[in-house]
Amino acid sequence: MNRLVVISNRVTVSTDKKARAGGLAVALQDALRENGGLWFGWSGKTVQKPSCQPAMVTDGNVTYATINLSRKNFAEYYNGFANRTLWPLFHYRLDLTAFSKQNYSGYQQVNTLFASKILPLLEDDDTIWVHDYHLIPLGEELRRTGVTQRMGFFLHIPFPAMEIMTALPSHRSLIRSLCAYDLVGFQTENDLRAFFDYIVHEAGGKIIGNHRIQAFGRTLKVQVFPIGINTEAIIRETLNSSRSKMARGLMDRPSDKDWIIGVDRLDYSKGIVERFQAFERLLENYPAYRGRVTLLQIAPPSRSEVPEYKEIQHTLEAEAGHINGRFADYDWVPINYLSKSFTRQNLVSLYRNSRIGLVTPLRDGMNLVAKEYVAAQNPHDPGVLVLSRFAGAARELDSALIVNPFDFDSVADAIAKGLDMPMEERRERWSAMMETLRANTLGTWRDDFLKSLNDVR
């Protein structure tokens, strides 16, 4: 393959020892190193005026190029249109979606800025891979400058139904921009079906077979690429973590006590408030579990500048206080709510020592916590995954207990079923999910996307 150029909102520079590179960053860095490459994006810094030239760092055959944004750009592009318009809209939260002409203009300006700054860095035979909802218009901006190289785009979050999408005043221009790419990738068949629906019934385009559509004067490929995890790395981390101080403490707890674990970035799309309410229903409907099970909810804050995120933190604190006040005893607290981050080593220890993994987003592109929880389990005594049907992961992990997070009674029933599930059934369900996780890894997702993009004529 030719040189790979990755463009994303943020860049994880491999030489930055303070940066916490997640699995996705590692997978992209591996792809960049394979044939040499460039990773371009925002530095994470806001300044009075945007960068004149990208800051460049080279590590081996990979170059990292970053630009700063002005405070106005950040407010309108990132906090504004990306996270107060597109994020809630794509997660089916029209009630939280703020439509602002000024924010949309700022979003377009930053995409134009990205295009102008990366253009001098491009080579004729580059393969360009753009990531996520922040940069949907970037492909069209690059095409306007005469860029003809192969360009792919992957949407990490859900793509909404046509009726939701058309509520966005700028929906037509946004989808036209998406069609400037040669390949557009989605997480699930549901997302692809929603996109097809828009293309045919709103844009007047055509599905011409073999993963191809025609719309807005262009022909492009559209395909499903469910993102995975580095399964073997999680397994290794789990074995290493068994020697940690936290792991030893977890194994010393009483054998008649069980943990239910939830791990989420603090976000209204994750359904944490509804999860607390479903757990309260469990304690109401199954009093035998009082004193026996504790919900450990880890939810580090995010996007604290956005008002909706401040509000959900207050709501969760109040809900946890209400449930603990109602059911707690002198030697037991129903909900242990921790608003902070944990190291990967400690997280996998917590996964492995929890009887139930409770992953109940109201809408999620994939949800890798569900996959990590399964990978971290003890094969001889695995826990049970209770998973929202509205998480993309439910399309692959269908041996989990699949629930509707809006139906508190059914979630409570599923938790109870998981807590009392026989060992043989737990092993069967876990083995089926592990087979999927080993087949569809993060590397598989990356390689499949790049192969499909490279096949574009």
N, C-alpha and C positions, 0 to 999 in steps of 0.2 A: 504494500500500500504506500501511497505518497505521504508526504509530511502531513501530520494531523494538527489542525488548529482547533482548540477547544475554547469556546467563549461562554462565560457564565457570569452571573451577577457578582459573585465573589470568587476569589482565586485562593487556593491553598498552596503556598510556596513551599516546596519540599525542604528548602534550606532554613526556613523559619522554625526554630526549635520550640517557640512558644505556641505555634499553631497546633490545634488538635485535629489532625487529619482523620476523617472518618473513612469508612470503607469505600464510599463513592470516590473520594479524592484519591485514594490509593489506586483504585481501578483505572481512573483516568490518567494518573501519572504513569502507570505501567504501559498503557496504550501509547502515551506520548513518547516514552523512552524507546518503544519498539522500533520506530522508524524516525525518531527525532520529531520534535514538535514545538508548538507554542500554545501557552494558556494565557488568555487575555480576560480581564474583567476589572471590577471595582476593587480598590485597595481596602475598602472598609473605613476610609478616612473622609471626613468632610472638612472643607476649607472655605475660605472666603471666595476664591475663584477656582474653577476646575483646572486640572492639570493641562499644561501646554503640550507636554510630551509624556508618553508612558514611562514609568520607572521600570527598568529592565533588570532582571536577575537571571543568570544562566547557571544551570546545574547539569553538567554533562552535555547531552544533546537536546536538552529541554530548556526553553526560554520562558520565563514568567514575566508578563507585561501587565502592569496595573496602572489605573488612573484614579485620581481623587475626584470627588464630586463636590459641587458647591452645596451649601446648606439648603439653598432653595431647591436645587435639583433633588437632593435627598428627601426633602419634605414632600415634594410633588410626585416624584417618580417612585420612590421606595415606600415611604409611609403612606403616601397618598394613593395613586392609582393602582400600584401593584398590590398593596396590602389592605387598602380600605375599599377597593373596587373589585379587582380581579380575584383576589383570594376568597372573600366571602361569596362572590357570585359563583365561582367555579365549585365551591363547596355547598351550593344550594341555600345560602343564607341571604336571600334578597332583603330580608328585614335589616341586615347589618351592612348592606352595600350602599356606599356613598358615591353618588354620581357627581363629578366635578369637571367642568370643561377645562379649568386651569390645571388640575392634576393630570388630565389626559394629555394636555399640551406639554407638561413637564415630562411625562412618560415618553412621548414621542421625541422630545428634545434630547433626552439621555440616550435613546436608541440611535438617534442621528449622531450624537457625540461619539458613542462607541464605534459606529461605522467609520467616522472620519479618522479616529485615532488608530484603528487597526488596519485600515486600508494600506498605508505605506509599508506595513509589516508582512503583507500577504505575498506569496509566490504563486506563479502561474498554475502549478500542478497541485496546490494544497487541497486537502479534504477538510471541510469546515463543519464542525459539530457545535450547534448552539443549544443551550440548555434553559428550559423552563420559562414560566409565564412572564418573568421580568423582561424578556428579550424577544417576544413574539415579532415585533416589527423589524427586528434587526436584518433579517434576510432580505426584505423588500428594500430597506435602506441601502444595503450593499449592492443589490441588483441595479439600483438607480445610478450607482457610481460606475457601473460597467463590469462588476464582478460576475464571472461565468463559471467559477469553480463549483464542484459538487458541494452542496450545502444540505445538511440534515438538521432536524430539530427534534428534541425529545421533551415531551410535556410530563413532568414528574407528578403533577396533581391531576385530579379528575377533569374530564371535559364534560361540561353540563349539557343537559337536554336542550333541544332547540328552543323550547318555550322559556327556559331560564336565560339562555344565551341572548335571545332577542330583546331582553329587558335592558341590555347594555346599549346606550345610545350610539356608541361607536362600533357596534358588533360587526357590521359589514366590512369596515376598513380593517378591523383586527383580523378577521378570517381571511380577507384578501391577502393580508401580509403573511399569514401562515402558509398560504398557497404559493409563496415565492420560493419556498424550499423545495429541494428535489425529493426529500424523504421526510415525512412527519411520523414520529413514533408515539404511541400511547401505551398506558399501563395495561389496560384490559379491553376485552371485546365490547364491554358496555360503553367505554369511552369512544371506541371506534364507531360503534353503531350510532351514537349521538352525533358524531362528526358527519357521518354519512347522511344522517337525517337533515342536518343543516345544509350540507352541500346540495342535496337534491331538491329539498322543498323550500329553502330560503334563497340559496345562491343560484339556483337554476343550473347547477352543474350535473355531471354524469359520472356514474361508477362504470368503468370500462373493463373491470376484471383484472386478475393477476396483481392485486394490491394497488391498482392505479385508479385515479380519478382525473376528470377534467373540470376545471373551474377557474373563473376569472382569467381566461385566456392562457392557462397553463395546464400542463399534465404533470402529475407528481405521484409518488408512491406513498401509501399510508399503510401502517402495519402495527401490530401489537408486539411489544417487547417488555414482558413483565420483569421488573428489576428484582434481582436477587441479593443474597448476602454472600460473604466469603465464609461458607459453611465450615470448612475445615479449620479456618482460623478461629472461629467461635469455639469449636470443640477443643482446640489446643488451649485457648484462653481459659476455658472452663476447667481443664485439668490443671493448669498452672495456678488458677485462683483458689483451688482447693487447699493450697498451702498458706493462704493469706490469713491474717488475724480475723478479718470479718467472717470468713468461711468457717473457721474454727468456732467462733462465737455462735454462728447460725446452727451448726450441727449440735451444739450443746443445749438447745432449747428443748422444752418438754415434748415428748413424742406425741402427746394428745393435742398439741396445738398446731394449727395449720395457717399458712399464709396465703393470701390472694394478692397478687402483685399487678399493679398498673404502672407503666412508665410512659410518659408522654411529655412532649413540649407543651407548655401552658398555652392552650388554644381552644377556642370554642368549638372547632370542628372535631376535637377528640372525644367529645361526649363525656367529659369527666363529671360534670354536675349530674347528668343522667345516670352515670355509673354509681355515684354515691347514693342516689335515690333508689336504684335497683338493689344495692347492698342493704339499704335500710329495709326494703321489702323482704329480702332474705331473712333478716333478723326478726321481722314481724311474722312471716309465714312459717319459718322453721326455727322456733325458739331453742331447739336442741343445739344449734350452732352458736348461741350466745356464750361467750367465754371460751369458745373453741377456735374460732377463726378471726383473723385480723386482716383488714384490707390495708396493704402498704401501697400508698399512692405517691409516686415520685413525679413531680411536675415543675421542673425549673422554669423560671419566668422567661418570656421572649417578647420582643417587639413592645417594650414597656412604654414607648412613646405614643402608641396607638390607644385611644381611650377604651375601646372594647376589651383590650387585654388587661387593663387595670381593673375593669369591672368584673371580669370573670375571676380574677384572683380574690377579690373581696367576696364574691358569691361562694367560691369553694371554701374559703375559710369559715364563712357563716354556716354552710351546709355541714362541714365536718364537725364544727362545734355543736350544732343542733343534734346530730346523730350520736356523738360521743356523750353529750349531756343526757340524752334519752336512755342510752343502753349501757354506758360504761359502768364497771364495778371497780372496787378498790384494787383488784389485781389484773384488770383487763380493760383495754381501750379498743373499741371496734375499728376506728380508722386512724392510721398513722400517716398523716399527710405531711410530706417533706417537699418544700419548695426550694430545692437546690439540686445541683448536679452531682453525679457519682462517677468515679473512674470506670472504664470498661471492665476492669478486673472485678471490681465490687459489684457491678451490675450483673455480670454473669453468675456470680455467687448467689445473688438474690434470686435470679431466675431459677437457678438449679434447685434452690431450697424452698421454692414456693409451689404449693400443691396446685394452684390455679393461676394461669396467666390470663388476665382479664383485659382484653383489647377490644374496646367497644366504640370506635369513632362513629360519629353521625355521618361522615363522608370522608374517605381517604383514598388517595391515589393508589397506594400499595399498603403501607405500614410494615416497616421492617422489624419493629419490636416483636410482632407476632412470630416472624421467622426466627429471630434471635432467641426468643423464649424456647421454641421447639428445639433448636440446635443445642441449647445449653443443658438440656435435660439428661438425667441419668438413664441410660438405656434399660437398666434393670428395674428402675422404679420411677418412670417418667410422670411428670405432672400433666395436667389437662389444659388445653387452650380453649378458652371461650372467646369466640371471635364474631365481631359484627359482620352482618351480611353486606354492609356498605363499605367495607374495607376491600381494596383491590386484592389483598392477600386471600380473601375468602374464595376467590376463583381457583386458587391453587391448593389451598390447605382445607379441602372440603372434608377431611377427617376430624377437623376441630368440631366443637359444639357451636354451630352457627346460630346466631341470635339476632333479633331485631332490637337495637338499643333503645328504641322508643317504648318498647313493651317491657315494663319493669318486672312484671310477674314472670314472663318467659325467661328473662335474664336471671332472675333469682332461682327459678327452677333448674336452669342449666348449671348454675354454680353448685347447687345442691347435688345434682347428678354427677358433676365432676368430682366433688369432694368424696362421694361414696362409690365412685366407679371402681369395679374390680380391676385387679392388677393386669389380668390377661387382656381386657378391653383397652386399658390405657396403653399397653405395649403395642397392640395392633394399630391403634390410631396414630401413635407416635411414629411407628415404623413406616406407615404409609406417607406421612408428612415428610419424614426425613428422606425418603426416596425422591420426592419432589425437590427438596432443598439441595440435594446433592446433584441433581440433574440440571437445575436452573439456578446457577450461581451468578454472582455479580460479574464474574468474568465472561460467563455465557451470554449474559445480557449485552455487555459491551461489544463482544466479538460478533454477535448476531447483528447488532445495529450497524456496525462499521462494515460488515460484509455486504449487508443489504444496500447501504449507501454506496459502497464501491462498485456494486453491480449496476448502478444507475447509468444509463448511457447519456 
